[in-house]
């Protein structure tokens, strides 16, 4: 039995896939510890995993309270800054374990933004698997990720120019690099010369938790990698559908489902327009948000608001899905076979929206164009044009075709013997 640490960084969409990995590794007899924000302690312990909290309970709430988190460019900058500032506190929480032979971790799994994991690898010689949840972080000159609207046109540029563009200075070096360098130097290890290009993929292995049909592998991706299915973890085991929502779903036609992301507390306009859109289309709707204060106070009887419900239980009963484009949310829409409308706000969301449209399983609208008028037209197309239903059903078929997880577990376990 190995001692394995999982270090997710971010919101529920970033943490839930690691709970899925933790359940898998625990089922094979390993001792698994999740190390992340305090917010996820209850969910982690319900999944049967140990938990080490990072920071204070208010840290995550203060971070997501900044409205810039959900804006292009600004959001990415803030994420990198927060990731850099979190390095030292993360290291202080874990290093006592690493210095104790009884509790020392044998393997680390973390996203590329959990920079403390790579510091631990270099300092304590413990293997690290980098876990990528979305293809947007797999920067490639062959298929450039869509990090902002219009970037898809870069694909038409000559290949040498695309190579030059992707090798330009990465914002992570500027906004997180100084914090990482400080942590490295204080521990007697050499900091990376270029944080993104030197540290974004661990030499011990890279695990891509998105399938090849969604993002095909490119020649300049790291060679030591495994590409897998979407995790589809949403805590359905621990969170049955509330009776009030069951009753609402039973009492009428399949609703539209709207969400702006589990960490988005800046979405009042989104939900106002969602209600207006549903009324214009004469459709029922379910609005999902962690903060119900974001919803209009005078919701009509045809609209139901709820803090949390597993999408794997809700979406099969829906007509269409409108959301921000987070990779976990998108994959649940695929699994339900629903046509989707994405309103990409920041981070990997424009890239996910582009890939959805390429599959013919949905459409996208920029936040500026997300009005009742434009959203109604888009949703009407999704519900009436057969090509979208066909694309959604094909994506569902591909999503439901699952690989044997024992192969994944064996690949992870093989890294246990690979000392840096």
C-alpha positions as CSV (number, residue, x, y, z in Angstrom):
1,X,0.0,0.0,0.0
2,X,1.4,3.4,-1.0
3,X,0.8,6.8,0.5
4,X,-0.5,9.1,-2.2
5,X,-1.2,12.8,-2.0
6,X,-3.6,14.6,-4.3
7,X,-3.2,18.4,-4.6
8,X,-6.0,19.9,-6.6
9,X,-6.1,23.7,-7.0
10,X,-9.3,25.7,-7.7
11,X,-13.0,25.3,-7.6
12,X,-15.3,22.2,-7.5
13,X,-14.7,21.5,-11.1
14,X,-10.9,21.3,-10.3
15,X,-11.3,19.3,-7.1
16,X,-14.0,16.7,-8.0
17,X,-11.8,14.9,-10.6
18,X,-9.2,14.3,-7.9
19,X,-11.9,12.9,-5.7
20,X,-12.6,10.5,-8.5
21,X,-8.9,9.6,-8.7
22,X,-8.8,9.2,-4.9
23,X,-11.7,6.8,-4.9
24,X,-10.0,4.7,-7.6
25,X,-6.7,4.6,-5.8
26,X,-8.3,3.9,-2.4
27,X,-10.2,0.9,-4.0
28,X,-6.8,-0.6,-4.8
29,X,-5.7,-0.4,-1.2
30,X,-3.7,2.8,-1.2
31,X,-3.8,5.4,1.5
32,X,-5.0,8.6,-0.2
33,X,-4.9,12.2,1.2
34,X,-6.4,15.2,-0.5
35,X,-4.7,18.5,0.2
36,X,-6.7,21.6,-0.9
37,X,-8.9,24.5,0.3
38,X,-10.9,24.0,3.6
39,X,-14.1,24.3,1.6
40,X,-13.8,20.7,0.3
41,X,-13.1,18.9,3.6
42,X,-16.6,17.4,4.0
43,X,-16.8,16.1,0.4
44,X,-13.3,14.6,0.8
45,X,-14.1,12.8,4.0
46,X,-17.4,11.6,2.6
47,X,-15.4,10.0,-0.3
48,X,-13.4,8.1,2.3
49,X,-10.2,10.0,1.8
50,X,-7.9,11.8,4.4
51,X,-7.8,15.5,4.2
52,X,-5.2,18.3,4.9
53,X,-6.7,21.8,4.7
54,X,-4.8,24.7,3.1
55,X,-5.0,28.2,4.4
56,X,-8.0,29.7,6.1
57,X,-11.7,29.1,5.3
58,X,-12.1,32.7,4.1
59,X,-9.1,32.6,1.7
60,X,-11.0,30.9,-1.1
61,X,-14.1,33.1,-0.6
62,X,-12.0,36.2,-0.7
63,X,-10.4,35.1,-3.9
64,X,-13.7,34.3,-5.8
65,X,-15.2,37.5,-4.4
66,X,-13.1,39.5,-6.9
67,X,-15.2,40.1,-10.0
68,X,-12.2,40.1,-12.2
69,X,-11.8,36.3,-11.7
70,X,-14.6,35.9,-14.3
71,X,-13.2,38.2,-16.9
72,X,-10.8,37.4,-19.8
73,X,-7.1,38.1,-19.1
74,X,-7.8,39.5,-15.6
75,X,-9.1,36.1,-14.4
76,X,-6.0,34.2,-15.6
77,X,-3.7,36.8,-14.0
78,X,-5.5,36.5,-10.6
79,X,-5.5,32.7,-10.7
80,X,-1.7,32.7,-11.3
81,X,-1.1,35.2,-8.6
82,X,-3.2,33.2,-6.1
83,X,-1.4,30.0,-7.1
84,X,1.9,31.7,-6.5
85,X,0.9,33.1,-3.2
86,X,-0.4,29.7,-2.1
87,X,2.9,27.9,-2.6
88,X,4.5,28.6,0.8
89,X,1.4,27.8,2.9
90,X,0.9,24.6,0.9
91,X,4.5,23.5,1.5
92,X,4.3,24.3,5.2
93,X,1.2,22.0,5.4
94,X,2.9,19.1,3.7
95,X,6.6,19.2,4.5
96,X,6.2,17.8,8.1
97,X,4.7,14.7,6.5
98,X,7.6,14.4,4.0
99,X,10.2,14.6,6.8
100,X,8.5,11.8,8.7
101,X,9.4,8.4,7.3
102,X,6.1,6.9,8.6
103,X,3.9,9.5,6.9
104,X,6.0,10.4,3.9
105,X,4.1,10.4,0.6
106,X,5.3,8.0,-2.1
107,X,3.5,9.7,-5.0
108,X,2.0,13.1,-5.7
109,X,-0.7,14.0,-8.3
110,X,-1.4,17.7,-9.0
111,X,-2.3,20.1,-11.7
112,X,0.4,22.3,-13.1
113,X,-0.8,25.3,-11.0
114,X,-0.1,23.5,-7.8
115,X,3.5,24.6,-7.9
116,X,4.2,23.3,-4.4
117,X,3.9,19.8,-5.7
118,X,6.8,20.3,-8.1
119,X,8.9,21.9,-5.3
120,X,8.3,18.8,-3.2
121,X,9.4,16.6,-6.1
122,X,12.6,18.5,-6.5
123,X,13.4,18.8,-2.8
124,X,12.2,15.4,-1.5
125,X,12.7,13.2,-4.6
126,X,9.1,12.0,-4.6
127,X,7.5,11.1,-8.0
128,X,4.9,13.6,-9.4
129,X,2.2,13.1,-12.0
130,X,0.9,16.3,-13.5
131,X,-2.9,16.0,-14.0
132,X,-4.4,18.2,-16.8
133,X,-8.2,18.5,-16.7
134,X,-8.6,20.6,-19.9
135,X,-6.8,20.7,-23.3
136,X,-6.3,24.5,-23.0
137,X,-3.3,23.9,-20.8
138,X,-1.7,21.7,-23.5
139,X,-0.1,24.6,-25.3
140,X,0.7,23.4,-28.9
141,X,1.8,25.0,-32.1
142,X,0.0,22.3,-34.0
143,X,-3.4,23.0,-32.5
144,X,-3.3,26.3,-30.6
145,X,-5.7,26.5,-27.7
146,X,-8.4,29.2,-27.9
147,X,-7.6,31.4,-24.9
148,X,-9.6,34.4,-26.1
149,X,-12.2,35.0,-28.8
150,X,-10.9,35.0,-32.3
151,X,-7.8,33.1,-31.5
152,X,-9.0,30.2,-33.7
153,X,-7.9,32.3,-36.7
154,X,-4.3,31.8,-35.5
155,X,-4.5,28.3,-36.9
156,X,-4.2,29.8,-40.4
157,X,-0.8,31.3,-39.6
158,X,2.4,29.6,-40.9
159,X,3.5,26.9,-38.6
160,X,6.9,28.6,-37.7
161,X,5.0,31.7,-36.7
162,X,2.7,29.6,-34.5
163,X,5.8,28.0,-32.9
164,X,7.1,31.5,-32.1
165,X,3.8,32.6,-30.7
166,X,3.4,29.7,-28.3
167,X,6.9,30.2,-27.0
168,X,6.4,33.8,-26.1
169,X,6.7,34.7,-22.3
170,X,3.8,33.0,-20.4
171,X,1.9,35.1,-17.9
172,X,2.5,32.4,-15.2
173,X,6.2,33.3,-15.2
174,X,5.4,36.9,-14.4
175,X,2.5,36.5,-11.9
176,X,3.6,33.3,-10.1
177,X,7.3,32.9,-10.9
178,X,8.7,35.1,-8.1
179,X,6.8,33.2,-5.4
180,X,7.9,29.9,-6.8
181,X,11.5,31.1,-7.1
182,X,11.5,32.3,-3.5
183,X,10.2,28.9,-2.2
184,X,12.8,27.1,-4.2
185,X,15.8,29.2,-3.1
186,X,14.8,28.9,0.6
187,X,14.9,25.1,0.3
188,X,18.2,25.0,-1.6
189,X,16.9,23.9,-5.0
190,X,17.2,25.6,-8.4
191,X,14.1,27.5,-9.5
192,X,12.8,26.9,-13.0
193,X,14.2,29.2,-15.6
194,X,10.8,29.4,-17.3
195,X,8.1,28.3,-14.9
196,X,5.5,27.3,-17.5
197,X,7.7,25.5,-20.0
198,X,10.0,23.9,-17.4
199,X,7.4,22.8,-14.9
200,X,4.0,22.5,-16.6
201,X,4.5,18.8,-17.3
202,X,6.2,16.5,-14.8
203,X,9.0,14.3,-16.2
204,X,7.5,11.4,-14.2
205,X,4.3,11.5,-16.2
206,X,1.4,13.6,-17.4
207,X,-2.2,12.5,-17.1
208,X,-4.8,14.1,-19.3
209,X,-8.3,13.6,-18.0
210,X,-10.1,14.4,-21.3
211,X,-10.6,11.9,-24.2
212,X,-8.9,11.9,-27.6
213,X,-12.2,12.5,-29.4
214,X,-12.5,15.8,-27.6
215,X,-8.8,16.9,-28.0
216,X,-6.6,14.8,-30.2
217,X,-2.9,14.4,-29.1
218,X,-0.4,16.7,-30.8
219,X,3.2,16.0,-31.8
220,X,4.6,18.6,-29.3
221,X,2.7,17.2,-26.3
222,X,4.9,15.6,-23.6
223,X,5.8,12.0,-24.5
224,X,5.4,10.5,-21.0
225,X,1.6,10.9,-20.9
226,X,-1.7,9.0,-20.7
227,X,-4.9,10.4,-22.0
228,X,-8.1,9.2,-20.4
229,X,-11.9,9.6,-20.2
230,X,-13.7,12.5,-18.5
231,X,-13.9,11.7,-14.7
232,X,-17.6,12.7,-14.5
233,X,-17.4,13.0,-10.7
234,X,-20.2,15.1,-9.2
235,X,-20.8,13.6,-5.7
236,X,-24.0,11.9,-6.8
237,X,-23.3,9.1,-4.2
238,X,-23.4,11.6,-1.4
239,X,-26.0,14.1,-2.7
240,X,-29.4,12.6,-3.7
241,X,-31.7,15.0,-5.6
242,X,-33.8,17.0,-3.1
243,X,-37.5,16.2,-3.0
244,X,-38.5,19.8,-3.9
245,X,-36.6,19.6,-7.2
246,X,-37.9,16.1,-7.9
247,X,-41.5,17.5,-7.5
248,X,-40.7,20.5,-9.8
249,X,-39.3,18.2,-12.5
250,X,-42.3,15.9,-12.3
251,X,-44.8,18.7,-12.6
252,X,-44.1,19.8,-16.2
253,X,-42.0,19.7,-19.3
254,X,-38.3,19.2,-19.3
255,X,-36.6,22.5,-18.2
256,X,-33.7,24.4,-19.4
257,X,-30.8,24.2,-16.9
258,X,-28.6,27.3,-16.3
259,X,-25.4,27.5,-14.2
260,X,-22.5,30.0,-14.2
261,X,-20.0,27.8,-12.3
262,X,-19.7,26.5,-8.8
263,X,-17.3,29.3,-7.7
264,X,-19.1,32.2,-9.6
265,X,-20.7,34.6,-7.1
266,X,-20.6,37.4,-9.7
267,X,-23.5,36.0,-11.8
268,X,-26.5,38.2,-11.1
269,X,-26.8,39.4,-14.6
270,X,-26.4,35.9,-16.0
271,X,-29.3,34.6,-14.0
272,X,-31.5,37.6,-14.7
273,X,-31.0,37.0,-18.4
274,X,-31.6,33.3,-17.8
275,X,-35.0,33.9,-16.4
276,X,-35.8,36.4,-19.2
277,X,-34.7,33.8,-21.8
278,X,-36.8,31.0,-20.3
279,X,-39.9,33.3,-20.2
280,X,-39.4,34.5,-23.7
281,X,-39.2,30.8,-24.9
282,X,-42.1,29.8,-22.6
283,X,-39.8,27.2,-21.1
284,X,-39.4,26.0,-17.5
285,X,-35.9,26.4,-16.0
286,X,-33.6,25.3,-13.2
287,X,-31.0,27.7,-12.0
288,X,-28.0,26.2,-10.1
289,X,-25.8,28.5,-8.0
290,X,-24.0,28.2,-4.7
291,X,-25.4,31.6,-3.7
292,X,-29.1,31.9,-4.1
293,X,-28.9,35.6,-3.5
294,X,-27.7,35.9,-7.1
295,X,-31.2,34.9,-8.3
296,X,-34.0,37.4,-8.9
297,X,-36.1,37.6,-5.8
298,X,-39.4,37.2,-7.7
299,X,-38.8,33.9,-9.5
300,X,-41.8,32.8,-11.4
301,X,-43.3,29.4,-10.5
302,X,-41.8,28.0,-13.8
303,X,-38.3,28.6,-12.5
304,X,-36.6,26.6,-9.7
305,X,-33.4,27.8,-7.9
306,X,-31.1,25.4,-6.1
307,X,-27.6,25.6,-4.5
308,X,-26.3,22.2,-5.6
309,X,-27.5,19.1,-7.4
310,X,-25.4,16.5,-9.1
311,X,-25.7,17.1,-12.9
312,X,-25.6,13.4,-13.6
313,X,-29.1,13.2,-12.0
314,X,-30.5,16.5,-13.2
315,X,-29.4,16.9,-16.8
316,X,-31.0,13.6,-18.1
317,X,-34.3,15.3,-17.2
318,X,-33.5,18.6,-19.0
319,X,-34.1,19.9,-22.5
320,X,-30.9,22.0,-23.0
321,X,-28.0,23.1,-20.9
322,X,-26.7,26.7,-20.7
323,X,-23.5,27.3,-18.8
324,X,-20.1,29.0,-18.5
325,X,-18.1,26.2,-20.2
326,X,-16.1,24.7,-17.3
327,X,-14.7,21.4,-18.4
328,X,-16.5,19.4,-15.7
329,X,-19.8,21.0,-16.5
330,X,-19.3,20.5,-20.2
331,X,-18.5,16.8,-19.8
332,X,-21.7,16.3,-17.7
333,X,-23.7,17.9,-20.6
334,X,-22.0,15.4,-23.0
335,X,-22.9,12.5,-20.7
336,X,-26.5,13.5,-20.6
337,X,-26.7,13.9,-24.4
338,X,-27.9,17.5,-24.2
339,X,-27.4,20.3,-26.7
340,X,-25.4,23.0,-24.9
341,X,-25.0,26.8,-25.1
342,X,-21.8,28.0,-23.6
343,X,-21.2,31.6,-22.4
344,X,-17.4,31.5,-22.0
345,X,-16.2,34.0,-19.4
346,X,-12.5,33.3,-18.8
347,X,-9.8,30.7,-18.3
348,X,-10.2,27.5,-20.4
349,X,-13.8,28.2,-21.3
350,X,-13.3,29.8,-24.8
351,X,-11.3,26.7,-25.8
352,X,-14.0,24.3,-24.4
353,X,-16.7,26.3,-26.3
354,X,-14.7,26.1,-29.5
355,X,-14.4,22.3,-29.2
356,X,-18.1,21.9,-28.4
357,X,-19.0,23.8,-31.6
358,X,-16.5,21.7,-33.6
359,X,-18.4,18.6,-32.4
360,X,-21.7,20.0,-33.6
361,X,-23.1,19.5,-30.1
362,X,-23.9,23.1,-29.2
363,X,-23.3,26.8,-29.6
364,X,-21.6,29.6,-27.8
365,X,-22.3,33.3,-27.0
366,X,-19.9,35.8,-25.6
367,X,-21.0,37.3,-22.2
368,X,-21.6,40.6,-24.0
369,X,-24.1,39.0,-26.4
370,X,-25.8,36.9,-23.7
371,X,-29.2,38.6,-23.7
372,X,-32.7,37.2,-23.7
373,X,-32.9,38.0,-27.4
374,X,-29.7,36.3,-28.5
375,X,-29.9,33.4,-26.0
376,X,-33.5,32.6,-27.1
377,X,-32.4,32.4,-30.7
378,X,-29.5,30.2,-29.9
379,X,-31.6,27.9,-27.7
380,X,-34.4,27.7,-30.2
381,X,-31.8,26.5,-32.8
382,X,-30.5,23.9,-30.3
383,X,-34.0,22.6,-29.7
384,X,-35.2,22.7,-33.3
385,X,-32.3,21.9,-35.6
386,X,-31.7,18.1,-35.8
387,X,-27.9,18.5,-36.2
388,X,-27.4,19.6,-32.7
389,X,-29.4,16.7,-31.2
390,X,-27.4,14.4,-33.4
391,X,-24.1,16.0,-32.3
392,X,-25.1,15.8,-28.6
393,X,-26.1,12.1,-28.9
394,X,-22.8,11.3,-30.6
395,X,-20.9,13.0,-27.8
396,X,-23.0,11.1,-25.3
397,X,-22.1,7.8,-26.9
398,X,-18.4,8.7,-26.9
399,X,-18.6,9.9,-23.3
400,X,-20.4,6.8,-22.1
401,X,-17.8,4.5,-23.7
402,X,-15.5,4.1,-20.7
403,X,-12.1,2.5,-20.5
404,X,-11.2,-0.1,-17.8
405,X,-9.9,2.0,-14.9
406,X,-7.5,-0.8,-13.8
407,X,-5.3,0.3,-16.8
408,X,-5.3,3.9,-15.4
409,X,-4.5,2.7,-11.9
410,X,-1.7,0.5,-13.1
411,X,-0.2,3.4,-15.1
412,X,-0.3,5.6,-11.9
413,X,1.2,2.8,-9.7
414,X,4.0,2.3,-12.2
415,X,5.2,5.8,-11.3
416,X,5.7,4.8,-7.7
417,X,9.1,3.3,-8.5
418,X,10.3,6.2,-10.6
419,X,12.3,8.3,-8.2
420,X,13.3,11.7,-9.7
